[in-house]
Amino acid sequence: MNAQIDALSPAAPQEIAETIAFALRYSGRKRVNDASEMMAAIVAKRLVEHLARSGFVVMKRPPISGAAAIGSAGGSSHDTHSKP
């Protein structure tokens, strides 16, 4: 368990925003038609800024070697965990 925790690294704000925007536009791999690209990007950016101001740090696992992330925006895995 400690090896997994040691392997975590802070996720970049841009990557967090891309992941949130992806989640706002898709449900799994299915496109959600009620969320526009522009609104998703704006909401994601504001959420990331608010999380940073509130002291949250979002950590990310290292990439899985030899496998591409399926359905990801910008190559991120969309598997983030936040801790206060």
C-alpha positions, 0 to 999 in steps of 0.5 A, spaced: 500 500 500 505 504 501 508 503 494 502 505 491 502 511 495 509 513 494 508 512 486 502 518 486 504 525 484 500 531 484 496 532 477 497 538 473 491 543 473 490 543 466 490 535 466 485 536 472 481 541 468 481 536 462 478 530 466 473 534 469 471 537 462 471 530 459 466 528 465 461 533 464 461 532 456 461 524 457 457 519 461 462 513 460 464 513 453 457 515 451 456 523 449 452 527 453 448 532 449 446 537 454 453 539 456 456 544 451 464 544 450 465 551 452 461 550 458 464 544 460 471 547 459 469 554 463 466 549 469 472 545 469 477 551 470 473 554 475 473 548 479 480 547 479 481 554 481 477 553 487 480 546 489 487 549 489 484 555 493 481 551 498 487 547 499 486 540 495 491 537 492 489 532 487 494 526 486 495 521 480 497 514 479 503 513 474 501 511 467 500 504 466 506 502 461 504 499 455 497 501 455 493 507 452 488 510 456 481 509 453 476 514 452 481 519 455 482 527 454 489 529 453 492 522 455 490 522 462 487 516 466 481 520 469 482 516 475 483 522 480 483 522 488 482 528 492 484 529 499 483 535 503 
